[in-house]
Amino acid sequence: MAEPSEKVLKRTQEGDNTDRLSALSDCVLLNILSLLETKEAAATSILSVRWRNLFLSLPDINLRFCVDDDASDRDRLFDEFVRFANRVIGHRNKAPIRKIRLYLKHFLERFSVPFQSVLMSAAAAISTDKVEQLDILVEIDKPTEQFSVPLPPGILSSETLVSLSLSLDMGWNVPDLVWLPNLKYLYLISFRLVDEDSIQRFLRGCPLLENLVLIVQSFSYENESEESIKVEALRVSSPLLKSLVLCWNEKVESEFNVFVKSENLESLVCSLEGHHKVTIDAPNLKSLTINGHVLEVHIIQSLVSIDEAVIQAEFLFNVTSVDDLFFRAQHAFKFYSGLQNVKSLNLSENILKALYFSPPVMPTFRNLIKLKLTPDYCHYFPRSGILQVLSNLFESCPNLDVLIFSEVFDNYFGEDEEFDSVLPVALPLTFIEHLKVVEMNNFKGKELEFKLVEYFLKNGRSLKKIALEREGWKSVPKYCDRILSFKKCSEDCQIVFKKKWDFIKCPRLRQAMNLSP
């Protein structure tokens, strides 16, 4: 038997009972405790006198109430949560607070009054402890319940808050006075529009705001004591705003107007549901994403500096007549023409449908170097229409280098026997010859996909790379062999077989998603 290694841990000398962990400085111990939730950090108080109440000096407070929705003693547990939260926030060792985060799940209306005391404690801490970040997330147990929890004025009046996140399923009103002079990041999730001025009233009190995420829950709020309040417009205007995300999680049945204005806005994301008219006045916009349902999109000033645009909006939903069809198509074409300076463009099949009913001559996109096409399963739209739009689209991009298909559908190019006649029409040789990179994602091994790859390799004189992506290639070696057998017009062209999730590098995340190492 081999001798035991000399590196085996040895018993310490008799009488050496030093608590080396407790001997560490407060700064180090607090850094260790900050890795835990506040309730778990509080449990370390039983370790020794040295640890007792040390958690009350943590700069970041993270409190969660997430009991099961069918818990019989939920009321008792919530009372315990309230007492603990008030102690942690309000009875500290004169240590400053940097961040407060409250997350409550399965919230009930009867919790509103005791929860108010927690909000009051948070407001008091904001006014005295120079809190920089406040996150409040409350998920109600029954979405059909209608009640409100007033926010203490101190939460929306702070000289030190830099980041504020409010995600409240229940109703709350923006007070007349909001003063957050140093706020730069604002997240309003599940926000109820109860009047047209509520957002602007909020923004006027945030003169340095740079990033805003606004997810609107509904456009009216009603209960037994008041009539429904109808809102017909949303205005977002802030002079220093750089990034805006605007989303609806409920469909709007009536016509609704959205106005966005900011001289410094660089990134705008709009995800819409319903009959929206959008007006954008942002001359320095660099990135624009619009998806969902829109009636019209108006761009007030030319987007000279725009770099990228993702247009997956449905302009032709619920068309009522032929006149309505061409009216909407005209607006879609006008909006599309306003993107002439873009360098990277992502278009869905929905916008291609609208362009089919627009003037056949498209504006020239001289700066466009990257184009991505995203199908939207429009199987009932005539293939000839898609072919015509694609041909016009490609001819209007004389300097395109990169072409990406997020997926190739049959209604793009037709049946197998028509490939040879259809592809030169949809993809003119004068266009193919200048491409440097072609990507085809979600490769399924359909005959159309192979023919398309062969067509690009055969005619792409400037082609440097063609990348094909699917979940796995090892299981289909015949696919790779067939593609590698195609003749290449450009000897420098590389054929890359990509796995769908290769961009995820974290080993633990790959393991959680059952991906190969």
RODO-2510 file (C-alpha; in nm, 4 decimals, decimal comma):
residues 517
     n   res          X          Y          Z
     1     m     0,0000     0,0000     0,0000
     2     a     0,1329     0,3429    -0,0914
     3     e     0,2345     0,5771     0,1837
     4     p    -0,0120     0,8575     0,2512
     5     s     0,0753     1,1908     0,0960
     6     e     0,2563     1,4406     0,3130
     7     k     0,0103     1,7065     0,1884
     8     v    -0,2744     1,5591     0,3923
     9     l    -0,4188     1,8147     0,6339
    10     k    -0,2776     1,7820     0,9849
    11     r    -0,4592     1,8291     1,3131
    12     t    -0,3938     2,1701     1,4632
    13     q    -0,2131     2,1967     1,7907
    14     e    -0,4066     2,1506     2,1100
    15     g    -0,5637     2,4739     2,2256
    16     d    -0,5550     2,6376     1,8781
    17     n    -0,9254     2,7219     1,8508
    18     t    -0,8820     3,0503     1,6649
    19     d    -1,1878     3,1562     1,4642
    20     r    -0,9951     3,2763     1,1613
    21     l    -1,3076     3,3674     0,9639
    22     s    -1,4358     3,5983     1,2346
    23     a    -1,0910     3,7551     1,2543
    24     l    -1,1366     3,9028     0,9089
    25     s    -1,2155     4,2707     0,8785
    26     d    -1,5729     4,3988     0,8555
    27     c    -1,5098     4,5004     0,4961
    28     v    -1,4182     4,1445     0,3955
    29     l    -1,7028     3,9853     0,5931
    30     l    -1,9576     4,2239     0,4436
    31     n    -1,8271     4,1406     0,0990
    32     i    -1,8901     3,7713     0,1757
    33     l    -2,2389     3,8390     0,3117
    34     s    -2,3253     4,0484     0,0063
    35     l    -2,3219     3,7264    -0,1971
    36     l    -2,6253     3,6061     0,0010
    37     e    -2,9839     3,7239     0,0129
    38     t    -3,0434     3,9497     0,3109
    39     k    -3,2473     3,6872     0,4982
    40     e    -2,9704     3,4294     0,4554
    41     a    -2,7115     3,6860     0,5624
    42     a    -2,9153     3,7529     0,8777
    43     a    -2,8952     3,3828     0,9681
    44     t    -2,5184     3,4180     1,0174
    45     s    -2,5854     3,6163     1,3372
    46     i    -2,5939     3,2893     1,5322
    47     l    -2,2353     3,2001     1,4394
    48     s    -2,0742     3,4168     1,7066
    49     v    -2,0906     3,7517     1,8821
    50     r    -1,8620     3,8865     1,6085
    51     w    -2,1266     3,8101     1,3434
    52     r    -2,4266     3,9309     1,5426
    53     n    -2,6192     4,1983     1,3519
    54     l    -2,3333     4,2359     1,1051
    55     f    -2,5888     4,1942     0,8251
    56     l    -2,7459     4,5247     0,9311
    57     s    -2,4424     4,6982     0,7821
    58     l    -2,4803     4,5459     0,4347
    59     p    -2,4841     4,8188     0,1675
    60     d    -2,7205     4,6154    -0,0542
    61     i    -3,0572     4,5006     0,0839
    62     n    -3,2269     4,2203    -0,1087
    63     l    -3,5635     4,1117     0,0367
    64     r    -3,7897     3,8446    -0,1137
    65     f    -4,1358     3,7156    -0,0242
    66     c    -4,2041     3,4131    -0,2423
    67     v    -4,4179     3,1655    -0,0473
    68     d    -4,6437     2,9247    -0,2353
    69     d    -4,9774     3,0672    -0,3435
    70     d    -5,1618     2,7891    -0,1575
    71     a    -4,9712     2,8277     0,1710
    72     s    -5,2186     2,8147     0,4607
    73     d    -5,0084     3,0423     0,6819
    74     r    -4,9313     3,3022     0,4173
    75     d    -5,0665     3,5890     0,6308
    76     r    -4,8377     3,4990     0,9208
    77     l    -4,5382     3,4648     0,6915
    78     f    -4,6098     3,8011     0,5336
    79     d    -4,6291     3,9682     0,8762
    80     e    -4,2887     3,8171     0,9586
    81     f    -4,1526     3,9458     0,6277
    82     v    -4,2800     4,2984     0,7013
    83     r    -4,1241     4,3038     1,0490
    84     f    -3,7927     4,1746     0,9175
    85     a    -3,7907     4,4197     0,6249
    86     n    -3,8629     4,7180     0,8487
    87     r    -3,5854     4,6132     1,0857
    88     v    -3,3278     4,5646     0,8106
    89     i    -3,4095     4,8941     0,6403
    90     g    -3,4925     5,1118     0,9387
    91     h    -3,2752     4,9885     1,2266
    92     r    -2,9204     4,9814     1,0970
    93     n    -2,5782     5,0399     1,2452
    94     k    -2,5535     5,3855     1,0914
    95     a    -2,4208     5,2188     0,7767
    96     p    -2,5149     5,3725     0,4409
    97     i    -2,7440     5,1878     0,2012
    98     r    -2,6463     5,1656    -0,1646
    99     k    -2,9282     4,9493    -0,3019
   100     i    -3,2726     4,8293    -0,1897
   101     r    -3,4508     4,5512    -0,3770
   102     l    -3,7986     4,4269    -0,2822
   103     y    -3,9460     4,1271    -0,4639
   104     l    -4,2913     4,0028    -0,3623
   105     k    -4,4790     3,7208    -0,5320
   106     h    -4,8434     3,6105    -0,4865
   107     f    -4,9323     3,9498    -0,3403
   108     l    -5,2892     3,9925    -0,2085
   109     e    -5,4962     4,3060    -0,1618
   110     r    -5,5072     4,2533     0,2143
   111     f    -5,1268     4,2825     0,2200
   112     s    -5,1470     4,6435     0,0991
   113     v    -5,1658     4,8126     0,4405
   114     p    -4,8739     4,6285     0,6077
   115     f    -4,6683     4,6595     0,2889
   116     q    -4,7203     5,0340     0,3078
   117     s    -4,4985     5,0377     0,6177
   118     v    -4,2163     4,8717     0,4211
   119     l    -4,2480     5,1364     0,1508
   120     m    -4,2364     5,4070     0,4178
   121     s    -3,9172     5,2546     0,5587
   122     a    -3,7654     5,2506     0,2102
   123     a    -3,8672     5,6135     0,1541
   124     a    -3,7090     5,7148     0,4853
   125     a    -3,3878     5,5330     0,3945
   126     i    -3,3778     5,7048     0,0563
   127     s    -3,3958     6,0457     0,2219
   128     t    -3,1293     5,9770     0,4873
   129     d    -2,8932     5,7056     0,3587
   130     k    -2,8114     5,8288     0,0074
   131     v    -2,9590     5,5218    -0,1639
   132     e    -2,8476     5,4974    -0,5284
   133     q    -3,0663     5,2126    -0,6567
   134     l    -3,4228     5,1072    -0,5736
   135     d    -3,5990     4,8048    -0,7266
   136     i    -3,9570     4,7159    -0,6303
   137     l    -4,1221     4,4176    -0,7993
   138     v    -4,4688     4,3048    -0,6882
   139     e    -4,6670     4,0285    -0,8611
   140     i    -5,0298     4,0060    -0,7539
   141     d    -5,1888     3,6677    -0,6920
   142     k    -5,4942     3,7304    -0,9112
   143     p    -5,4443     3,9509    -1,2188
   144     t    -5,8191     4,0226    -1,2269
   145     e    -5,8031     4,1995    -0,8904
   146     q    -5,8084     4,5786    -0,9125
   147     f    -5,6557     4,7702    -0,6255
   148     s    -5,3793     5,0217    -0,5730
   149     v    -5,0940     5,0829    -0,3320
   150     p    -4,9930     5,4492    -0,2985
   151     l    -4,6220     5,5184    -0,3227
   152     p    -4,4821     5,7377    -0,0435
   153     p    -4,3685     6,0765    -0,1813
   154     g    -4,0148     6,0129    -0,0573
   155     i    -3,9628     5,7311    -0,3075
   156     l    -4,0047     5,9716    -0,5990
   157     s    -3,8136     6,2572    -0,4384
   158     s    -3,4445     6,1841    -0,3958
   159     e    -3,1206     6,3671    -0,4663
   160     t    -2,9174     6,0444    -0,4781
   161     l    -3,1181     5,7826    -0,6703
   162     v    -2,9417     5,6888    -0,9944
   163     s    -3,1502     5,3827    -1,0882
   164     l    -3,5203     5,3184    -1,0193
   165     s    -3,7199     5,0096    -1,1184
   166     l    -4,0919     4,9818    -1,0424
   167     s    -4,2742     4,6672    -1,1524
   168     l    -4,6106     4,6780    -0,9789
   169     d    -4,9023     4,4672    -1,1000
   170     m    -5,1416     4,6720    -0,8912
   171     g    -5,2287     5,0316    -0,9761
   172     w    -5,0349     5,3363    -0,8624
   173     n    -5,0497     5,6984    -0,9651
   174     v    -4,7669     5,9331    -1,0552
   175     p    -4,7813     6,2166    -0,8004
   176     d    -4,7911     6,5819    -0,8994
   177     l    -4,4332     6,6293    -0,7823
   178     v    -4,1499     6,4009    -0,8926
   179     w    -3,7938     6,5153    -0,8271
   180     l    -3,5110     6,2740    -0,9071
   181     p    -3,2381     6,5092    -1,0321
   182     n    -2,9645     6,2438    -1,0617
   183     l    -3,1717     5,9553    -1,1981
   184     k    -3,0204     5,8029    -1,5135
   185     y    -3,1951     5,4628    -1,5356
   186     l    -3,5732     5,4250    -1,5082
   187     y    -3,7674     5,0991    -1,5520
   188     l    -4,1474     5,1162    -1,5320
   189     i    -4,2861     4,7649    -1,5810
   190     s    -4,6592     4,6845    -1,5991
   191     f    -4,7257     5,0568    -1,5862
   192     r    -5,0928     5,1599    -1,6065
   193     l    -5,1676     5,4730    -1,8058
   194     v    -5,4329     5,6504    -1,6013
   195     d    -5,3883     5,9894    -1,7683
   196     e    -5,2037     6,1230    -2,0720
   197     d    -4,9650     6,3398    -1,8712
   198     s    -4,8481     6,0761    -1,6229
   199     i    -4,5296     5,9782    -1,8074
   200     q    -4,4334     6,3347    -1,8959
   201     r    -4,4994     6,4389    -1,5365
   202     f    -4,2553     6,1703    -1,4287
   203     l    -3,9931     6,2615    -1,6888
   204     r    -4,0011     6,6316    -1,6084
   205     g    -3,8691     6,5423    -1,2644
   206     c    -3,5768     6,3437    -1,4110
   207     p    -3,3661     6,6015    -1,5997
   208     l    -3,0598     6,3732    -1,6356
   209     l    -3,2459     6,0578    -1,7430
   210     e    -3,0579     5,8588    -2,0090
   211     n    -3,2264     5,5157    -2,0187
   212     l    -3,6000     5,4432    -1,9998
   213     v    -3,7822     5,1095    -2,0218
   214     l    -4,1607     5,1507    -2,0252
   215     i    -4,3892     4,8463    -2,0458
   216     v    -4,7520     4,9529    -2,0510
   217     q    -5,0106     4,7217    -1,8984
   218     s    -5,3378     4,8932    -1,9879
   219     f    -5,4807     5,2224    -2,1024
   220     s    -5,7561     5,2535    -1,8455
   221     y    -5,8074     5,1668    -1,4848
   222     e    -6,1473     5,1233    -1,3311
   223     n    -6,2953     5,0045    -1,0065
   224     e    -6,6259     5,0268    -0,8328
   225     s    -6,5805     5,3878    -0,7244
   226     e    -6,4606     5,5538    -1,0443
   227     e    -6,5333     5,5498    -1,4139
   228     s    -6,2947     5,4111    -1,6697
   229     i    -6,0278     5,6607    -1,7753
   230     k    -5,9512     5,6481    -2,1464
   231     v    -5,6087     5,7467    -2,2741
   232     e    -5,5572     5,8145    -2,6449
   233     a    -5,1935     5,9269    -2,6598
   234     l    -4,8562     5,8661    -2,4997
   235     r    -4,5832     6,1293    -2,5145
   236     v    -4,2237     6,0513    -2,4254
   237     s    -3,9918     6,3501    -2,4363
   238     s    -3,6726     6,4010    -2,2396
   239     p    -3,3750     6,6106    -2,3556
   240     l    -3,0896     6,3789    -2,2469
   241     l    -3,2632     6,0456    -2,3133
   242     k    -3,0324     5,8097    -2,5052
   243     s    -3,2128     5,4743    -2,4916
   244     l    -3,5874     5,4031    -2,4920
   245     v    -3,7696     5,0681    -2,4840
   246     l    -4,1457     5,1026    -2,5267
   247     c    -4,3668     4,7919    -2,5057
   248     w    -4,7324     4,6998    -2,4714
   249     n    -4,8381     4,3730    -2,3095
   250     e    -5,2061     4,4266    -2,3881
   251     k    -5,3681     4,4846    -2,7245
   252     v    -5,5169     4,8281    -2,7897
   253     e    -5,8491     4,8059    -2,9704
   254     s    -5,8916     5,1787    -3,0380
   255     e    -5,6541     5,4027    -3,2325
   256     f    -5,3627     5,5155    -3,0184
   257     n    -5,0909     5,7752    -3,0814
   258     v    -4,7318     5,7508    -2,9624
   259     f    -4,5005     6,0535    -2,9750
   260     v    -4,1271     6,0146    -2,9104
   261     k    -3,9006     6,3198    -2,9058
   262     s    -3,5398     6,3582    -2,7944
   263     e    -3,2415     6,5309    -2,9516
   264     n    -2,9995     6,2819    -2,7930
   265     l    -3,1938     5,9575    -2,8426
   266     e    -2,9649     5,6924    -2,9940
   267     s    -3,1611     5,3686    -2,9457
   268     l    -3,5373     5,3138    -2,9756
   269     v    -3,7256     4,9841    -2,9408
   270     c    -4,1038     4,9792    -2,9925
   271     s    -4,3052     4,6602    -2,9461
   272     l    -4,6684     4,7414    -3,0163
   273     e    -5,0032     4,5633    -3,0011
   274     g    -5,3040     4,7354    -3,1528
   275     h    -5,3918     5,0318    -3,3717
   276     h    -5,0864     5,2522    -3,3168
   277     k    -4,9647     5,5629    -3,4931
   278     v    -4,6034     5,6369    -3,4057
   279     t    -4,4276     5,9711    -3,4529
   280     i    -4,0500     5,9832    -3,4035
   281     d    -3,8547     6,3069    -3,3706
   282     a    -3,5003     6,1889    -3,2959
   283     p    -3,2479     6,3214    -3,5492
   284     n    -2,9498     6,1462    -3,3847
   285     l    -3,1066     5,7997    -3,3700
   286     k    -2,8561     5,5215    -3,4415
   287     s    -3,0630     5,2082    -3,3722
   288     l    -3,4354     5,1537    -3,4362
   289     t    -3,6469     4,8430    -3,3705
   290     i    -4,0202     4,8302    -3,4409
   291     n    -4,2322     4,5162    -3,4200
   292     g    -4,5965     4,4322    -3,3648
   293     h    -4,8970     4,6194    -3,5033
   294     v    -4,8730     4,9728    -3,6388
   295     l    -5,0948     5,1826    -3,8607
   296     e    -4,8396     5,4512    -3,9404
   297     v    -4,4832     5,5459    -3,8473
   298     h    -4,3820     5,9070    -3,9093
   299     i    -4,0196     6,0203    -3,8961
   300     i    -4,0096     6,3974    -3,8449
   301     q    -3,6412     6,4575    -3,9208
   302     s    -3,4175     6,2619    -4,1549
   303     l    -3,2302     5,9839    -3,9757
   304     v    -2,8870     6,0813    -4,1056
   305     s    -2,6872     5,8980    -3,8383
   306     i    -2,8834     5,5710    -3,8219
   307     d    -2,6683     5,2564    -3,8236
   308     e    -2,9152     4,9717    -3,7794
   309     a    -3,2882     4,9080    -3,8018
   310     v    -3,5030     4,6040    -3,7230
   311     i    -3,8443     4,6343    -3,8886
   312     q    -4,0797     4,3492    -3,8033
   313     a    -4,3969     4,5547    -3,7912
   314     e    -4,7276     4,4421    -3,9403
   315     f    -4,8706     4,7358    -4,1346
   316     l    -5,1499     4,5408    -4,3078
   317     f    -5,3271     4,3767    -4,0128
   318     n    -5,7087     4,3894    -4,0111
   319     v    -5,7327     4,5693    -4,3456
   320     t    -6,0925     4,6824    -4,4012
   321     s    -6,0970     4,7668    -4,7738
   322     v    -5,8852     4,7992    -5,0871
   323     d    -5,8448     5,1707    -5,0238
   324     d    -5,7333     5,0973    -4,6687
   325     l    -5,4826     4,8427    -4,8026
   326     f    -5,3123     5,0872    -5,0381
   327     f    -5,3306     5,3685    -4,7820
   328     r    -5,1387     5,1618    -4,5274
   329     a    -4,8946     5,0330    -4,7891
   330     q    -4,8204     5,3924    -4,8840
   331     h    -4,7375     5,4777    -4,5233
   332     a    -4,5176     5,1672    -4,4948
   333     f    -4,3266     5,2687    -4,8087
   334     k    -4,2791     5,6251    -4,6824
   335     f    -4,1441     5,4964    -4,3519
   336     y    -3,9174     5,2450    -4,5269
   337     s    -3,7819     5,5199    -4,7530
   338     g    -3,6846     5,7215    -4,4463
   339     l    -3,4280     5,4542    -4,3573
   340     q    -3,2058     5,5139    -4,6626
   341     n    -2,8980     5,5934    -4,4532
   342     v    -2,9070     5,2686    -4,2555
   343     k    -2,6034     5,0384    -4,2568
   344     s    -2,7648     4,7225    -4,1146
   345     l    -3,1274     4,6275    -4,1850
   346     n    -3,3455     4,3414    -4,0572
   347     l    -3,6752     4,3032    -4,2453
   348     s    -3,9625     4,0661    -4,1730
   349     e    -4,1919     3,9238    -4,4362
   350     n    -4,4686     4,1498    -4,3060
   351     i    -4,2980     4,4650    -4,4333
   352     l    -4,2268     4,2895    -4,7645
   353     k    -4,6010     4,2355    -4,8074
   354     a    -4,6679     4,6039    -4,7534
   355     l    -4,3947     4,6992    -5,0017
   356     y    -4,5569     4,4764    -5,2647
   357     f    -4,8543     4,7143    -5,2753
   358     s    -4,6250     5,0188    -5,2871
   359     p    -4,4504     5,1876    -5,5823
   360     p    -4,2261     4,9345    -5,7634
   361     v    -3,9218     5,1639    -5,7642
   362     m    -3,7502     5,1457    -5,4264
   363     p    -3,5134     5,4082    -5,2863
   364     t    -3,1436     5,3295    -5,3099
   365     f    -2,9740     5,2203    -4,9880
   366     r    -2,6140     5,3129    -5,0686
   367     n    -2,4889     5,2758    -4,7104
   368     l    -2,6483     4,9354    -4,6510
   369     i    -2,3856     4,6647    -4,6046
   370     k    -2,5818     4,4061    -4,4006
   371     l    -2,9335     4,2754    -4,4692
   372     k    -3,1226     4,0114    -4,2718
   373     l    -3,4526     3,8607    -4,3891
   374     t    -3,6914     3,7134    -4,1325
   375     p    -3,9886     3,5079    -4,2610
   376     d    -4,3192     3,5347    -4,0803
   377     y    -4,5026     3,2295    -4,2105
   378     c    -4,7072     3,4239    -4,4674
   379     h    -4,8067     3,1110    -4,6572
   380     y    -5,1181     3,2682    -4,8085
   381     f    -4,9325     3,5564    -4,9696
   382     p    -4,8546     3,4914    -5,3401
   383     r    -4,4973     3,3777    -5,4018
   384     s    -4,4746     3,5984    -5,7092
   385     g    -4,5271     3,8988    -5,4843
   386     i    -4,2410     3,8030    -5,2529
   387     l    -4,0131     3,7353    -5,5521
   388     q    -4,0869     4,0741    -5,7024
   389     v    -4,0202     4,2584    -5,3767
   390     l    -3,6992     4,0626    -5,3117
   391     s    -3,5685     4,1392    -5,6591
   392     n    -3,6439     4,5115    -5,6216
   393     l    -3,4996     4,5094    -5,2723
   394     f    -3,1684     4,3530    -5,3744
   395     e    -3,1286     4,5867    -5,6713
   396     s    -3,1660     4,8843    -5,4371
   397     c    -2,8663     4,7718    -5,2253
   398     p    -2,5632     4,8170    -5,4546
   399     n    -2,3034     4,7984    -5,1762
   400     l    -2,4414     4,5074    -4,9743
   401     d    -2,1725     4,2788    -4,8297
   402     v    -2,3644     4,0512    -4,5909
   403     l    -2,6940     3,8690    -4,6578
   404     i    -2,8576     3,6672    -4,3782
   405     f    -3,1612     3,4385    -4,3984
   406     s    -3,2947     3,3718    -4,0480
   407     e    -3,4805     3,0845    -4,2153
   408     v    -3,5583     2,9887    -4,5738
   409     f    -3,9224     2,9174    -4,6553
   410     d    -4,0687     2,7604    -4,9675
   411     n    -4,2893     3,0590    -5,0384
   412     y    -3,9747     3,2642    -5,0957
   413     f    -3,8653     3,0695    -5,4027
   414     g    -4,1310     2,8107    -5,4909
   415     e    -4,1239     2,4384    -5,5674
   416     d    -3,8175     2,2252    -5,6451
   417     e    -3,8675     2,2108    -6,0209
   418     e    -3,8792     2,5917    -6,0447
   419     f    -3,5469     2,6687    -5,8764
   420     d    -3,3403     2,7171    -6,1906
   421     s    -3,5805     2,9761    -6,3312
   422     v    -3,6775     3,1464    -6,0060
   423     l    -3,3420     3,2056    -5,8368
   424     p    -3,1925     3,4332    -6,1079
   425     v    -3,5052     3,6495    -6,0825
   426     a    -3,5105     3,6740    -5,7041
   427     l    -3,1313     3,6922    -5,6698
   428     p    -2,9872     3,8723    -5,9755
   429     l    -2,6294     3,7787    -6,0655
   430     t    -2,5258     4,1438    -6,0520
   431     f    -2,6293     4,1364    -5,6862
   432     i    -2,4760     3,7980    -5,5994
   433     e    -2,1375     3,8864    -5,7462
   434     h    -2,0714     4,1546    -5,4844
   435     l    -2,1695     3,9605    -5,1719
   436     k    -1,8900     3,8722    -4,9291
   437     v    -2,0806     3,6821    -4,6587
   438     v    -2,3980     3,4711    -4,6735
   439     e    -2,5579     3,3178    -4,3639
   440     m    -2,8478     3,0721    -4,3516
   441     n    -2,9846     2,9977    -4,0056
   442     n    -3,2139     2,7114    -3,8984
   443     f    -3,0867     2,4934    -4,1831
   444     k    -3,3247     2,1968    -4,2086
   445     g    -3,1841     2,0108    -4,5077
   446     k    -3,4624     2,0944    -4,7525
   447     e    -3,3838     2,0752    -5,1224
   448     l    -3,4433     2,4474    -5,1570
   449     e    -3,1699     2,5192    -4,9024
   450     f    -2,9155     2,3020    -5,0840
   451     k    -3,0014     2,4638    -5,4172
   452     l    -2,9670     2,8073    -5,2631
   453     v    -2,6231     2,7265    -5,1180
   454     e    -2,5120     2,5856    -5,4522
   455     y    -2,6370     2,8978    -5,6321
   456     f    -2,4423     3,1307    -5,4019
   457     l    -2,1211     2,9245    -5,4276
   458     k    -2,1486     2,8994    -5,8048
   459     n    -2,2041     3,2709    -5,8680
   460     g    -2,0508     3,4503    -5,5688
   461     r    -1,7258     3,5818    -5,7146
   462     s    -1,6477     3,7947    -5,4087
   463     l    -1,7775     3,5474    -5,1523
   464     k    -1,5483     3,5047    -4,8501
   465     k    -1,7732     3,2958    -4,6253
   466     i    -2,1001     3,1075    -4,6302
   467     a    -2,2190     3,0062    -4,2821
   468     l    -2,4902     2,7459    -4,2268
   469     e    -2,6491     2,7028    -3,8847
   470     r    -2,8493     2,4196    -3,7331
   471     e    -2,8788     2,2502    -3,3923
   472     g    -2,6225     1,9834    -3,4820
   473     w    -2,4252     1,8684    -3,7862
   474     k    -2,2682     1,5457    -3,6592
   475     s    -2,5958     1,3570    -3,6991
   476     v    -2,6249     1,4520    -4,0677
   477     p    -2,2781     1,4039    -4,2243
   478     k    -2,4381     1,3571    -4,5660
   479     y    -2,5551     1,7189    -4,5551
   480     c    -2,1983     1,8382    -4,5048
   481     d    -2,0610     1,6072    -4,7740
   482     r    -2,3130     1,7286    -5,0294
   483     i    -2,2478     2,0956    -4,9563
   484     l    -1,8696     2,0509    -4,9658
   485     s    -1,9021     1,8879    -5,3088
   486     f    -2,0476     2,2042    -5,4635
   487     k    -1,8188     2,3991    -5,6963
   488     k    -1,7047     2,7383    -5,5735
   489     c    -1,6639     3,0439    -5,7915
   490     s    -1,4436     3,2001    -5,5240
   491     e    -1,1560     2,9800    -5,4088
   492     d    -1,1180     3,1950    -5,0968
   493     c    -1,4726     3,1197    -4,9793
   494     q    -1,4958     2,9296    -4,6498
   495     i    -1,7925     2,7042    -4,5747
   496     v    -1,8704     2,7174    -4,2033
   497     f    -2,1056     2,4712    -4,0322
   498     k    -2,2295     2,6467    -3,7182
   499     k    -2,4133     2,4926    -3,4250
   500     k    -2,7210     2,6876    -3,3246
   501     w    -2,6136     2,7655    -2,9689
   502     d    -2,2400     2,8100    -3,0233
   503     f    -2,2611     3,1734    -2,9178
   504     i    -2,3309     3,0573    -2,5596
   505     k    -1,9854     3,0144    -2,4058
   506     c    -2,0664     2,9688    -2,0357
   507     p    -2,0147     2,5956    -1,9485
   508     r    -2,2805     2,5956    -1,6743
   509     l    -2,5391     2,7586    -1,8988
   510     r    -2,4629     2,5143    -2,1797
   511     q    -2,5052     2,2253    -1,9339
   512     a    -2,8381     2,3661    -1,8112
   513     m    -2,9605     2,3848    -2,1720
   514     n    -2,8400     2,0276    -2,2453
   515     l    -2,5884     2,1556    -2,4996
   516     s    -2,2653     1,9788    -2,5840
   517     p    -1,9488     2,1138    -2,4137
***
